[in-house]
Protein backbone atom coordinates (compact mmCIF):
# COMPACT_ATOMS: atom_id res chain seq x y z
CA UNK A 1 0.00 0.00 0.00
CA UNK A 2 1.39 3.39 -0.95
CA UNK A 3 1.99 6.11 1.62
CA UNK A 4 -0.70 8.82 1.70
CA UNK A 5 0.23 12.27 0.44
CA UNK A 6 -0.91 15.16 2.67
CA UNK A 7 -1.99 18.34 0.92
CA UNK A 8 -4.26 21.36 1.24
CA UNK A 9 -7.99 20.72 0.89
CA UNK A 10 -9.41 21.45 -2.56
CA UNK A 11 -13.05 22.16 -3.42
CA UNK A 12 -13.27 18.82 -5.24
CA UNK A 13 -12.67 17.13 -1.85
CA UNK A 14 -15.98 18.35 -0.40
CA UNK A 15 -18.03 15.15 -0.70
CA UNK A 16 -15.18 12.84 0.30
CA UNK A 17 -14.37 14.98 3.34
CA UNK A 18 -18.00 15.03 4.41
CA UNK A 19 -18.22 11.22 4.14
CA UNK A 20 -14.96 10.77 6.06
CA UNK A 21 -16.16 13.01 8.91
CA UNK A 22 -19.53 11.23 9.04
CA UNK A 23 -17.82 7.83 9.19
CA UNK A 24 -15.68 9.10 12.08
CA UNK A 25 -18.78 10.48 13.83
CA UNK A 26 -17.41 14.03 13.66
CA UNK A 27 -19.57 17.08 13.06
CA UNK A 28 -18.98 19.15 9.98
CA UNK A 29 -22.09 21.31 10.12
CA UNK A 30 -20.24 24.45 11.23
CA UNK A 31 -17.37 24.19 8.73
CA UNK A 32 -17.27 27.31 6.58
CA UNK A 33 -15.53 27.83 3.23
CA UNK A 34 -13.03 30.12 5.03
CA UNK A 35 -12.27 27.35 7.51
CA UNK A 36 -11.63 24.88 4.69
CA UNK A 37 -8.65 27.01 3.65
CA UNK A 38 -7.00 25.55 6.76
CA UNK A 39 -7.86 21.90 6.19
CA UNK A 40 -5.41 19.24 5.10
CA UNK A 41 -6.33 15.93 3.51
CA UNK A 42 -4.40 12.71 3.08
CA UNK A 43 -4.82 11.08 -0.32
CA UNK A 44 -4.05 7.68 -1.77
CA UNK A 45 -4.74 7.28 -5.49
CA UNK A 46 -6.97 10.39 -5.54
CA UNK A 47 -9.11 9.09 -2.66
CA UNK A 48 -9.21 10.85 0.71
CA UNK A 49 -8.19 8.60 3.61
CA UNK A 50 -7.59 11.24 6.29
CA UNK A 51 -8.11 14.86 7.24
CA UNK A 52 -7.25 17.48 9.83
CA UNK A 53 -8.63 20.98 10.16
CA UNK A 54 -7.72 24.21 11.85
CA UNK A 55 -9.89 27.11 12.90
CA UNK A 56 -7.57 30.13 13.13
CA UNK A 57 -8.54 32.64 15.81
CA UNK A 58 -5.56 34.99 15.99
CA UNK A 59 -2.71 33.45 17.97
CA UNK A 60 -5.03 30.67 19.15
CA UNK A 61 -6.28 27.90 16.95
CA UNK A 62 -8.81 25.10 17.28
CA UNK A 63 -7.60 21.75 15.97
CA UNK A 64 -10.59 19.91 14.61
CA UNK A 65 -11.86 17.17 12.36
CA UNK A 66 -8.85 14.89 12.72
CA UNK A 67 -10.02 11.69 11.06
CA UNK A 68 -8.47 8.67 9.41
CA UNK A 69 -10.39 6.16 7.34
CA UNK A 70 -10.80 2.94 9.32
CA UNK A 71 -8.84 0.88 6.77
CA UNK A 72 -5.81 3.18 7.16
CA UNK A 73 -5.63 3.45 10.95
CA UNK A 74 -2.67 2.19 12.94
CA UNK A 75 -0.07 3.28 10.38
CA UNK A 76 0.85 6.67 11.85
CA UNK A 77 -1.30 8.70 9.48
CA UNK A 78 -3.13 10.46 12.33
CA UNK A 79 0.21 11.56 13.80
CA UNK A 80 1.41 12.71 10.38
CA UNK A 81 -1.77 14.75 9.87
CA UNK A 82 -1.47 16.40 13.29
CA UNK A 83 2.20 17.24 12.68
CA UNK A 84 1.31 18.74 9.29
CA UNK A 85 -1.59 20.80 10.67
CA UNK A 86 0.61 22.03 13.55
CA UNK A 87 3.15 23.27 10.99
CA UNK A 88 0.34 24.88 9.00
CA UNK A 89 -0.88 26.54 12.22
CA UNK A 90 2.60 27.95 12.94
CA UNK A 91 2.74 29.38 9.43
CA UNK A 92 -0.67 31.00 10.04
CA UNK A 93 0.64 32.69 13.22
CA UNK A 94 -1.02 30.33 15.70
CA UNK A 95 0.96 29.95 18.92
CA UNK A 96 -1.51 27.93 21.04
CA UNK A 97 -3.51 25.04 19.66
CA UNK A 98 -6.64 23.74 21.41
CA UNK A 99 -8.91 20.78 20.76
CA UNK A 100 -11.96 19.00 22.07
CA UNK A 101 -12.27 15.22 21.99
CA UNK A 102 -14.60 12.59 23.34
CA UNK A 103 -12.60 9.56 22.20
CA UNK A 104 -8.94 10.41 21.53
CA UNK A 105 -7.54 11.95 24.73
CA UNK A 106 -4.73 9.37 24.95
CA UNK A 107 -3.80 9.85 21.28
CA UNK A 108 -3.45 13.62 21.65
CA UNK A 109 -1.71 13.33 25.05
CA UNK A 110 0.91 11.21 23.27
CA UNK A 111 1.47 14.13 20.89
CA UNK A 112 2.11 16.62 23.69
CA UNK A 113 -1.40 17.98 24.29
CA UNK A 114 -2.32 18.63 27.91
CA UNK A 115 -5.76 18.55 29.46
CA UNK A 116 -6.95 22.00 30.57
CA UNK A 117 -10.13 23.26 32.20
CA UNK A 118 -12.75 24.53 29.78
CA UNK A 119 -12.93 27.73 31.86
CA UNK A 120 -9.36 28.46 30.74
CA UNK A 121 -10.32 28.64 27.07
CA UNK A 122 -9.41 31.90 25.34
CA UNK A 123 -12.47 33.94 24.35
CA UNK A 124 -12.02 33.19 20.65
CA UNK A 125 -12.00 29.43 21.26
CA UNK A 126 -14.90 29.59 23.72
CA UNK A 127 -16.92 31.50 21.13
CA UNK A 128 -16.69 28.83 18.44
CA UNK A 129 -19.73 26.67 17.68
CA UNK A 130 -17.56 23.62 18.23
CA UNK A 131 -16.76 24.69 21.81
CA UNK A 132 -20.04 26.37 22.71
CA UNK A 133 -22.58 23.89 21.41
CA UNK A 134 -21.44 21.10 19.08
CA UNK A 135 -19.06 19.23 21.40
CA UNK A 136 -20.61 17.99 24.63
CA UNK A 137 -19.50 19.60 27.88
CA UNK A 138 -18.07 16.20 28.84
CA UNK A 139 -15.50 16.50 26.02
CA UNK A 140 -11.89 16.60 27.03
CA UNK A 141 -10.41 20.06 26.36
CA UNK A 142 -6.70 20.00 25.55
CA UNK A 143 -4.00 22.48 24.58
CA UNK A 144 -0.48 22.63 23.23
CA UNK A 145 1.93 25.55 22.92
CA UNK A 146 3.49 25.43 19.48
CA UNK A 147 7.25 25.89 19.43
CA UNK A 148 8.59 28.21 16.79
VMD Tcl script that builds the backbone (N, CA, C; Angstrom):
set m [mol new atoms 444]
animate dup $m
set s [atomselect $m all]
$s set {name element resname resid chain x y z} {
  {N N UNK 1 A 0.858 -1.191 0.000}
  {CA C UNK 1 A 0.000 0.000 0.000}
  {C C UNK 1 A 0.892 1.238 0.000}
  {N N UNK 2 A 0.576 2.185 -0.858}
  {CA C UNK 2 A 1.388 3.394 -0.945}
  {C C UNK 2 A 1.108 4.332 0.219}
  {N N UNK 3 A 2.102 5.157 0.517}
  {CA C UNK 3 A 1.985 6.111 1.623}
  {C C UNK 3 A 1.106 7.280 1.190}
  {N N UNK 4 A 0.173 7.682 2.047}
  {CA C UNK 4 A -0.699 8.816 1.703}
  {C C UNK 4 A 0.086 10.116 1.562}
  {N N UNK 5 A -0.342 10.944 0.633}
  {CA C UNK 5 A 0.230 12.272 0.442}
  {C C UNK 5 A -0.691 13.284 1.126}
  {N N UNK 6 A -0.124 14.145 1.954}
  {CA C UNK 6 A -0.907 15.162 2.674}
  {C C UNK 6 A -0.807 16.476 1.917}
  {N N UNK 7 A -1.953 17.075 1.667}
  {CA C UNK 7 A -1.991 18.340 0.923}
  {C C UNK 7 A -3.159 19.191 1.390}
  {N N UNK 8 A -3.190 20.427 0.920}
  {CA C UNK 8 A -4.262 21.361 1.244}
  {C C UNK 8 A -5.575 20.878 0.632}
  {N N UNK 9 A -6.642 21.044 1.360}
  {CA C UNK 9 A -7.995 20.725 0.892}
  {C C UNK 9 A -8.280 21.491 -0.401}
  {N N UNK 10 A -8.954 20.826 -1.318}
  {CA C UNK 10 A -9.414 21.448 -2.555}
  {C C UNK 10 A -10.929 21.285 -2.635}
  {N N UNK 11 A -11.586 22.186 -3.340}
  {CA C UNK 11 A -13.048 22.158 -3.417}
  {C C UNK 11 A -13.572 20.797 -3.879}
  {N N UNK 12 A -12.832 20.134 -4.747}
  {CA C UNK 12 A -13.270 18.820 -5.245}
  {C C UNK 12 A -13.309 17.759 -4.143}
  {N N UNK 13 A -12.723 18.058 -2.976}
  {CA C UNK 13 A -12.672 17.125 -1.852}
  {C C UNK 13 A -13.922 17.175 -0.982}
  {N N UNK 14 A -14.849 18.081 -1.287}
  {CA C UNK 14 A -15.983 18.353 -0.396}
  {C C UNK 14 A -16.777 17.100 -0.017}
  {N N UNK 15 A -17.205 16.329 -0.983}
  {CA C UNK 15 A -18.034 15.153 -0.697}
  {C C UNK 15 A -17.237 14.112 0.074}
  {N N UNK 16 A -16.010 13.845 -0.372}
  {CA C UNK 16 A -15.180 12.844 0.300}
  {C C UNK 16 A -14.882 13.242 1.746}
  {N N UNK 17 A -14.616 14.516 1.986}
  {CA C UNK 17 A -14.366 14.985 3.345}
  {C C UNK 17 A -15.607 14.810 4.202}
  {N N UNK 18 A -16.747 15.175 3.674}
  {CA C UNK 18 A -18.001 15.027 4.405}
  {C C UNK 18 A -18.244 13.569 4.788}
  {N N UNK 19 A -18.021 12.659 3.864}
  {CA C UNK 19 A -18.218 11.225 4.136}
  {C C UNK 19 A -17.224 10.714 5.176}
  {N N UNK 20 A -15.969 11.178 5.099}
  {CA C UNK 20 A -14.955 10.775 6.064}
  {C C UNK 20 A -15.341 11.231 7.470}
  {N N UNK 21 A -15.778 12.487 7.594}
  {CA C UNK 21 A -16.162 13.008 8.907}
  {C C UNK 21 A -17.386 12.281 9.453}
  {N N UNK 22 A -18.353 11.992 8.600}
  {CA C UNK 22 A -19.533 11.235 9.035}
  {C C UNK 22 A -19.138 9.852 9.533}
  {N N UNK 23 A -18.256 9.165 8.800}
  {CA C UNK 23 A -17.817 7.828 9.186}
  {C C UNK 23 A -17.083 7.845 10.531}
  {N N UNK 24 A -16.405 8.959 10.815}
  {CA C UNK 24 A -15.677 9.105 12.076}
  {C C UNK 24 A -16.554 9.683 13.182}
  {N N UNK 25 A -17.812 9.915 12.884}
  {CA C UNK 25 A -18.778 10.483 13.833}
  {C C UNK 25 A -18.344 11.873 14.311}
  {N N UNK 26 A -17.816 12.663 13.364}
  {CA C UNK 26 A -17.407 14.035 13.660}
  {C C UNK 26 A -18.338 15.004 12.945}
  {N N UNK 27 A -18.673 16.078 13.623}
  {CA C UNK 27 A -19.572 17.081 13.061}
  {C C UNK 27 A -18.851 17.956 12.045}
  {N N UNK 28 A -19.530 18.238 10.962}
  {CA C UNK 28 A -18.984 19.153 9.976}
  {C C UNK 28 A -19.940 20.276 9.668}
  {N N UNK 29 A -21.027 20.348 10.436}
  {CA C UNK 29 A -22.087 21.309 10.121}
  {C C UNK 29 A -21.675 22.765 10.256}
  {N N UNK 30 A -20.656 23.055 11.043}
  {CA C UNK 30 A -20.236 24.450 11.230}
  {C C UNK 30 A -19.023 24.817 10.387}
  {N N UNK 31 A -18.551 23.918 9.542}
  {CA C UNK 31 A -17.366 24.186 8.732}
  {C C UNK 31 A -17.728 25.148 7.605}
  {N N UNK 32 A -17.030 26.268 7.582}
  {CA C UNK 32 A -17.275 27.307 6.581}
  {C C UNK 32 A -16.238 27.203 5.457}
  {N N UNK 33 A -16.525 27.816 4.310}
  {CA C UNK 33 A -15.527 27.831 3.234}
  {C C UNK 33 A -14.201 28.455 3.684}
  {N N UNK 34 A -14.261 29.480 4.526}
  {CA C UNK 34 A -13.028 30.117 5.027}
  {C C UNK 34 A -12.230 29.136 5.887}
  {N N UNK 35 A -12.926 28.331 6.663}
  {CA C UNK 35 A -12.269 27.351 7.510}
  {C C UNK 35 A -11.566 26.287 6.669}
  {N N UNK 36 A -12.187 25.924 5.546}
  {CA C UNK 36 A -11.634 24.878 4.686}
  {C C UNK 36 A -10.282 25.274 4.095}
  {N N UNK 37 A -9.970 26.561 4.097}
  {CA C UNK 37 A -8.652 27.009 3.647}
  {C C UNK 37 A -7.554 26.483 4.570}
  {N N UNK 38 A -7.943 26.057 5.764}
  {CA C UNK 38 A -6.995 25.555 6.761}
  {C C UNK 38 A -7.230 24.076 7.048}
  {N N UNK 39 A -7.695 23.344 6.061}
  {CA C UNK 39 A -7.863 21.900 6.189}
  {C C UNK 39 A -6.826 21.202 5.334}
  {N N UNK 40 A -6.322 20.099 5.846}
  {CA C UNK 40 A -5.412 19.243 5.101}
  {C C UNK 40 A -6.094 17.899 4.888}
  {N N UNK 41 A -5.804 17.274 3.777}
  {CA C UNK 41 A -6.333 15.934 3.512}
  {C C UNK 41 A -5.181 15.010 3.149}
  {N N UNK 42 A -5.364 13.745 3.458}
  {CA C UNK 42 A -4.402 12.712 3.083}
  {C C UNK 42 A -5.032 11.912 1.955}
  {N N UNK 43 A -4.286 11.765 0.866}
  {CA C UNK 43 A -4.815 11.077 -0.316}
  {C C UNK 43 A -3.977 9.851 -0.665}
  {N N UNK 44 A -4.679 8.829 -1.126}
  {CA C UNK 44 A -4.048 7.680 -1.775}
  {C C UNK 44 A -4.821 7.471 -3.069}
  {N N UNK 45 A -4.103 7.494 -4.180}
  {CA C UNK 45 A -4.740 7.280 -5.490}
  {C C UNK 45 A -5.991 8.144 -5.671}
  {N N UNK 46 A -5.896 9.401 -5.370}
  {CA C UNK 46 A -6.967 10.391 -5.544}
  {C C UNK 46 A -8.130 10.224 -4.566}
  {N N UNK 47 A -8.066 9.253 -3.667}
  {CA C UNK 47 A -9.109 9.094 -2.659}
  {C C UNK 47 A -8.645 9.665 -1.336}
  {N N UNK 48 A -9.552 10.265 -0.589}
  {CA C UNK 48 A -9.205 10.847 0.714}
  {C C UNK 48 A -9.312 9.779 1.796}
  {N N UNK 49 A -8.219 9.600 2.539}
  {CA C UNK 49 A -8.188 8.601 3.606}
  {C C UNK 49 A -7.956 9.232 4.977}
  {N N UNK 50 A -7.795 10.561 5.022}
  {CA C UNK 50 A -7.591 11.239 6.289}
  {C C UNK 50 A -7.744 12.738 6.127}
  {N N UNK 51 A -7.953 13.407 7.263}
  {CA C UNK 51 A -8.109 14.863 7.242}
  {C C UNK 51 A -7.785 15.442 8.611}
  {N N UNK 52 A -7.435 16.713 8.610}
  {CA C UNK 52 A -7.249 17.484 9.833}
  {C C UNK 52 A -7.554 18.932 9.500}
  {N N UNK 53 A -8.249 19.601 10.407}
  {CA C UNK 53 A -8.632 20.982 10.164}
  {C C UNK 53 A -8.155 21.909 11.262}
  {N N UNK 54 A -8.171 23.171 10.932}
  {CA C UNK 54 A -7.725 24.207 11.853}
  {C C UNK 54 A -8.656 25.398 11.732}
  {N N UNK 55 A -9.126 25.869 12.857}
  {CA C UNK 55 A -9.894 27.108 12.900}
  {C C UNK 55 A -8.958 28.151 13.502}
  {N N UNK 56 A -8.533 29.123 12.700}
  {CA C UNK 56 A -7.569 30.131 13.134}
  {C C UNK 56 A -8.304 31.282 13.795}
  {N N UNK 57 A -7.914 31.577 15.025}
  {CA C UNK 57 A -8.543 32.644 15.812}
  {C C UNK 57 A -7.446 33.511 16.411}
  {N N UNK 58 A -6.706 34.188 15.543}
  {CA C UNK 58 A -5.560 34.987 15.995}
  {C C UNK 58 A -4.413 34.071 16.358}
  {N N UNK 59 A -3.828 34.275 17.539}
  {CA C UNK 59 A -2.707 33.446 17.971}
  {C C UNK 59 A -3.157 32.121 18.558}
  {N N UNK 60 A -4.469 31.944 18.685}
  {CA C UNK 60 A -5.027 30.671 19.152}
  {C C UNK 60 A -5.675 29.971 17.963}
  {N N UNK 61 A -5.650 28.664 18.003}
  {CA C UNK 61 A -6.284 27.895 16.947}
  {C C UNK 61 A -7.007 26.702 17.540}
  {N N UNK 62 A -8.052 26.274 16.858}
  {CA C UNK 62 A -8.808 25.096 17.278}
  {C C UNK 62 A -8.524 23.976 16.288}
  {N N UNK 63 A -7.849 22.944 16.767}
  {CA C UNK 63 A -7.601 21.752 15.971}
  {C C UNK 63 A -8.893 20.959 15.924}
  {N N UNK 64 A -9.306 20.571 14.727}
  {CA C UNK 64 A -10.594 19.909 14.611}
  {C C UNK 64 A -10.603 18.945 13.441}
  {N N UNK 65 A -11.586 18.077 13.476}
  {CA C UNK 65 A -11.857 17.174 12.360}
  {C C UNK 65 A -10.670 16.297 11.988}
  {N N UNK 66 A -9.920 15.832 12.990}
  {CA C UNK 66 A -8.847 14.887 12.718}
  {C C UNK 66 A -9.493 13.519 12.555}
  {N N UNK 67 A -9.378 12.974 11.353}
  {CA C UNK 67 A -10.022 11.690 11.064}
  {C C UNK 67 A -9.164 10.887 10.098}
  {N N UNK 68 A -9.153 9.588 10.308}
  {CA C UNK 68 A -8.465 8.668 9.409}
  {C C UNK 68 A -9.446 7.550 9.079}
  {N N UNK 69 A -9.549 7.248 7.797}
  {CA C UNK 69 A -10.390 6.159 7.335}
  {C C UNK 69 A -10.014 4.880 8.094}
  {N N UNK 70 A -11.022 4.117 8.479}
  {CA C UNK 70 A -10.799 2.937 9.315}
  {C C UNK 70 A -9.764 1.976 8.718}
  {N N UNK 71 A -9.774 1.797 7.428}
  {CA C UNK 71 A -8.843 0.875 6.774}
  {C C UNK 71 A -7.389 1.356 6.817}
  {N N UNK 72 A -7.165 2.622 7.163}
  {CA C UNK 72 A -5.812 3.184 7.157}
  {C C UNK 72 A -5.333 3.583 8.558}
  {N N UNK 73 A -6.038 3.136 9.578}
  {CA C UNK 73 A -5.629 3.452 10.952}
  {C C UNK 73 A -4.494 2.524 11.391}
  {N N UNK 74 A -3.744 2.998 12.383}
  {CA C UNK 74 A -2.666 2.190 12.936}
  {C C UNK 74 A -1.371 2.257 12.162}
  {N N UNK 75 A -1.274 3.162 11.193}
  {CA C UNK 75 A -0.067 3.279 10.375}
  {C C UNK 75 A 0.650 4.611 10.592}
  {N N UNK 76 A 0.197 5.389 11.577}
  {CA C UNK 76 A 0.846 6.667 11.848}
  {C C UNK 76 A 0.289 7.840 11.074}
  {N N UNK 77 A -0.754 7.621 10.288}
  {CA C UNK 77 A -1.305 8.704 9.476}
  {C C UNK 77 A -1.907 9.809 10.345}
  {N N UNK 78 A -2.570 9.450 11.426}
  {CA C UNK 78 A -3.127 10.465 12.325}
  {C C UNK 78 A -2.032 11.367 12.875}
  {N N UNK 79 A -0.920 10.778 13.291}
  {CA C UNK 79 A 0.213 11.557 13.803}
  {C C UNK 79 A 0.782 12.458 12.713}
  {N N UNK 80 A 0.890 11.915 11.500}
  {CA C UNK 80 A 1.407 12.712 10.380}
  {C C UNK 80 A 0.489 13.897 10.086}
  {N N UNK 81 A -0.819 13.665 10.123}
  {CA C UNK 81 A -1.774 14.746 9.871}
  {C C UNK 81 A -1.686 15.824 10.950}
  {N N UNK 82 A -1.576 15.416 12.213}
  {CA C UNK 82 A -1.474 16.400 13.293}
  {C C UNK 82 A -0.178 17.195 13.167}
  {N N UNK 83 A 0.931 16.523 12.862}
  {CA C UNK 83 A 2.199 17.243 12.682}
  {C C UNK 83 A 2.094 18.244 11.537}
  {N N UNK 84 A 1.453 17.844 10.448}
  {CA C UNK 84 A 1.311 18.741 9.292}
  {C C UNK 84 A 0.405 19.922 9.624}
  {N N UNK 85 A -0.674 19.690 10.351}
  {CA C UNK 85 A -1.589 20.802 10.668}
  {C C UNK 85 A -0.941 21.717 11.714}
  {N N UNK 86 A -0.108 21.177 12.595}
  {CA C UNK 86 A 0.612 22.032 13.549}
  {C C UNK 86 A 1.570 22.958 12.798}
  {N N UNK 87 A 2.255 22.436 11.794}
  {CA C UNK 87 A 3.149 23.267 10.987}
  {C C UNK 87 A 2.355 24.330 10.233}
  {N N UNK 88 A 1.224 23.936 9.690}
  {CA C UNK 88 A 0.341 24.882 9.004}
  {C C UNK 88 A -0.117 25.971 9.984}
  {N N UNK 89 A -0.443 25.578 11.201}
  {CA C UNK 89 A -0.877 26.540 12.220}
  {C C UNK 89 A 0.237 27.543 12.527}
  {N N UNK 90 A 1.465 27.054 12.690}
  {CA C UNK 90 A 2.597 27.953 12.943}
  {C C UNK 90 A 2.729 28.970 11.814}
  {N N UNK 91 A 2.625 28.488 10.584}
  {CA C UNK 91 A 2.743 29.376 9.428}
  {C C UNK 91 A 1.619 30.407 9.389}
  {N N UNK 92 A 0.463 30.074 9.988}
  {CA C UNK 92 A -0.675 30.998 10.042}
  {C C UNK 92 A -0.610 31.918 11.260}
  {N N UNK 93 A 0.465 31.823 12.051}
  {CA C UNK 93 A 0.637 32.689 13.217}
  {C C UNK 93 A 0.016 32.171 14.496}
  {N N UNK 94 A -0.429 30.925 14.496}
  {CA C UNK 94 A -1.024 30.332 15.701}
  {C C UNK 94 A 0.092 29.915 16.655}
  {N N UNK 95 A -0.042 30.294 17.912}
  {CA C UNK 95 A 0.956 29.946 18.925}
  {C C UNK 95 A 0.427 28.914 19.928}
  {N N UNK 96 A -0.890 28.882 20.113}
  {CA C UNK 96 A -1.512 27.934 21.040}
  {C C UNK 96 A -2.594 27.184 20.282}
  {N N UNK 97 A -2.536 25.855 20.356}
  {CA C UNK 97 A -3.511 25.036 19.660}
  {C C UNK 97 A -4.372 24.309 20.690}
  {N N UNK 98 A -5.677 24.362 20.494}
  {CA C UNK 98 A -6.642 23.743 21.406}
  {C C UNK 98 A -7.447 22.707 20.640}
  {N N UNK 99 A -8.032 21.765 21.375}
  {CA C UNK 99 A -8.909 20.779 20.757}
  {C C UNK 99 A -9.898 20.256 21.781}
  {N N UNK 100 A -10.958 19.679 21.264}
  {CA C UNK 100 A -11.963 18.997 22.073}
  {C C UNK 100 A -12.081 17.577 21.542}
  {N N UNK 101 A -12.116 16.599 22.433}
  {CA C UNK 101 A -12.266 15.217 21.994}
  {C C UNK 101 A -13.090 14.423 22.997}
  {N N UNK 102 A -13.849 13.504 22.473}
  {CA C UNK 102 A -14.604 12.591 23.338}
  {C C UNK 102 A -13.986 11.194 23.321}
  {N N UNK 103 A -13.105 10.929 22.363}
  {CA C UNK 103 A -12.600 9.558 22.204}
  {C C UNK 103 A -11.079 9.437 22.081}
  {N N UNK 104 A -10.362 10.528 21.870}
  {CA C UNK 104 A -8.942 10.411 21.528}
  {C C UNK 104 A -8.004 11.142 22.490}
  {N N UNK 105 A -8.382 11.243 23.752}
  {CA C UNK 105 A -7.538 11.946 24.727}
  {C C UNK 105 A -6.141 11.332 24.789}
  {N N UNK 106 A -6.036 10.019 24.846}
  {CA C UNK 106 A -4.727 9.372 24.954}
  {C C UNK 106 A -3.883 9.616 23.698}
  {N N UNK 107 A -4.508 9.583 22.531}
  {CA C UNK 107 A -3.796 9.847 21.283}
  {C C UNK 107 A -3.166 11.235 21.311}
  {N N UNK 108 A -3.968 12.252 21.653}
  {CA C UNK 108 A -3.451 13.622 21.654}
  {C C UNK 108 A -2.466 13.858 22.797}
  {N N UNK 109 A -2.666 13.210 23.941}
  {CA C UNK 109 A -1.709 13.335 25.046}
  {C C UNK 109 A -0.344 12.813 24.595}
  {N N UNK 110 A -0.337 11.760 23.801}
  {CA C UNK 110 A 0.909 11.208 23.274}
  {C C UNK 110 A 1.612 12.141 22.303}
  {N N UNK 111 A 0.888 13.139 21.809}
  {CA C UNK 111 A 1.465 14.128 20.893}
  {C C UNK 111 A 1.778 15.445 21.596}
  {N N UNK 112 A 1.717 15.433 22.930}
  {CA C UNK 112 A 2.105 16.617 23.691}
  {C C UNK 112 A 0.982 17.539 24.107}
  {N N UNK 113 A -0.263 17.154 23.870}
  {CA C UNK 113 A -1.401 17.981 24.288}
  {C C UNK 113 A -1.714 17.689 25.750}
  {N N UNK 114 A -2.014 18.750 26.489}
  {CA C UNK 114 A -2.320 18.630 27.907}
  {C C UNK 114 A -3.781 18.978 28.157}
  {N N UNK 115 A -4.377 18.274 29.090}
  {CA C UNK 115 A -5.761 18.545 29.464}
  {C C UNK 115 A -5.814 19.864 30.237}
  {N N UNK 116 A -6.755 20.722 29.868}
  {CA C UNK 116 A -6.953 22.001 30.571}
  {C C UNK 116 A -8.444 22.156 30.889}
  {N N UNK 117 A -8.737 22.995 31.849}
  {CA C UNK 117 A -10.130 23.256 32.198}
  {C C UNK 117 A -10.787 24.095 31.112}
  {N N UNK 118 A -12.021 23.776 30.807}
  {CA C UNK 118 A -12.751 24.526 29.784}
  {C C UNK 118 A -12.823 26.013 30.128}
  {N N UNK 119 A -12.858 26.329 31.423}
  {CA C UNK 119 A -12.931 27.727 31.862}
  {C C UNK 119 A -11.686 28.507 31.463}
  {N N UNK 120 A -10.610 27.816 31.122}
  {CA C UNK 120 A -9.356 28.464 30.738}
  {C C UNK 120 A -9.280 28.753 29.237}
  {N N UNK 121 A -10.324 28.428 28.523}
  {CA C UNK 121 A -10.316 28.638 27.068}
  {C C UNK 121 A -10.260 30.125 26.743}
  {N N UNK 122 A -9.409 30.515 25.792}
  {CA C UNK 122 A -9.406 31.904 25.341}
  {C C UNK 122 A -10.794 32.249 24.769}
  {N N UNK 123 A -11.142 33.514 24.800}
  {CA C UNK 123 A -12.470 33.941 24.350}
  {C C UNK 123 A -12.775 33.492 22.927}
  {N N UNK 124 A -11.794 33.588 22.038}
  {CA C UNK 124 A -12.016 33.188 20.650}
  {C C UNK 124 A -12.382 31.716 20.523}
  {N N UNK 125 A -11.715 30.873 21.279}
  {CA C UNK 125 A -12.000 29.429 21.257}
  {C C UNK 125 A -13.367 29.168 21.879}
  {N N UNK 126 A -13.620 29.796 23.026}
  {CA C UNK 126 A -14.899 29.589 23.721}
  {C C UNK 126 A -16.087 30.050 22.875}
  {N N UNK 127 A -15.845 30.979 21.962}
  {CA C UNK 127 A -16.922 31.504 21.134}
  {C C UNK 127 A -17.213 30.690 19.885}
  {N N UNK 128 A -16.436 29.646 19.629}
  {CA C UNK 128 A -16.691 28.827 18.441}
  {C C UNK 128 A -17.909 27.927 18.662}
  {N N UNK 129 A -18.589 27.592 17.575}
  {CA C UNK 129 A -19.729 26.671 17.677}
  {C C UNK 129 A -19.279 25.326 18.218}
  {N N UNK 130 A -18.099 24.895 17.796}
  {CA C UNK 130 A -17.557 23.616 18.228}
  {C C UNK 130 A -17.475 23.568 19.758}
  {N N UNK 131 A -16.941 24.630 20.360}
  {CA C UNK 131 A -16.765 24.688 21.813}
  {C C UNK 131 A -18.089 24.948 22.521}
  {N N UNK 132 A -18.841 25.910 22.010}
  {CA C UNK 132 A -20.038 26.374 22.711}
  {C C UNK 132 A -21.220 25.416 22.634}
  {N N UNK 133 A -21.366 24.696 21.508}
  {CA C UNK 133 A -22.579 23.888 21.409}
  {C C UNK 133 A -22.411 22.524 20.758}
  {N N UNK 134 A -21.502 22.363 19.817}
  {CA C UNK 134 A -21.436 21.101 19.080}
  {C C UNK 134 A -20.777 19.966 19.858}
  {N N UNK 135 A -19.713 20.264 20.600}
  {CA C UNK 135 A -19.061 19.235 21.403}
  {C C UNK 135 A -19.685 19.218 22.790}
  {N N UNK 136 A -19.980 18.050 23.299}
  {CA C UNK 136 A -20.608 17.993 24.629}
  {C C UNK 136 A -19.691 18.548 25.715}
  {N N UNK 137 A -20.288 19.032 26.779}
  {CA C UNK 137 A -19.502 19.597 27.877}
  {C C UNK 137 A -18.614 18.541 28.530}
  {N N UNK 138 A -18.907 17.273 28.293}
  {CA C UNK 138 A -18.072 16.196 28.836}
  {C C UNK 138 A -16.810 15.953 27.997}
  {N N UNK 139 A -16.692 16.645 26.867}
  {CA C UNK 139 A -15.500 16.495 26.016}
  {C C UNK 139 A -14.257 16.899 26.773}
  {N N UNK 140 A -13.173 16.235 26.463}
  {CA C UNK 140 A -11.888 16.600 27.033}
  {C C UNK 140 A -11.353 17.803 26.252}
  {N N UNK 141 A -10.967 18.852 26.965}
  {CA C UNK 141 A -10.411 20.063 26.361}
  {C C UNK 141 A -8.909 20.020 26.576}
  {N N UNK 142 A -8.148 20.150 25.483}
  {CA C UNK 142 A -6.703 20.004 25.551}
  {C C UNK 142 A -6.019 21.151 24.823}
  {N N UNK 143 A -4.746 21.374 25.175}
  {CA C UNK 143 A -3.999 22.484 24.577}
  {C C UNK 143 A -2.544 22.109 24.402}
  {N N UNK 144 A -1.909 22.800 23.461}
  {CA C UNK 144 A -0.478 22.625 23.231}
  {C C UNK 144 A 0.079 23.968 22.769}
  {N N UNK 145 A 1.212 24.356 23.371}
  {CA C UNK 145 A 1.930 25.546 22.924}
  {C C UNK 145 A 2.813 25.091 21.769}
  {N N UNK 146 A 2.705 25.799 20.639}
  {CA C UNK 146 A 3.495 25.430 19.480}
  {C C UNK 146 A 4.853 26.118 19.530}
  {N N UNK 147 A 5.905 25.326 19.458}
  {CA C UNK 147 A 7.250 25.887 19.431}
  {C C UNK 147 A 7.493 26.518 18.068}
  {N N UNK 148 A 8.310 27.528 18.051}
  {CA C UNK 148 A 8.589 28.212 16.788}
  {C C UNK 148 A 9.594 27.455 15.975}
}
mol reanalyze $m
mol bondsrecalc $m
mol representation Tube
mol addrep $m
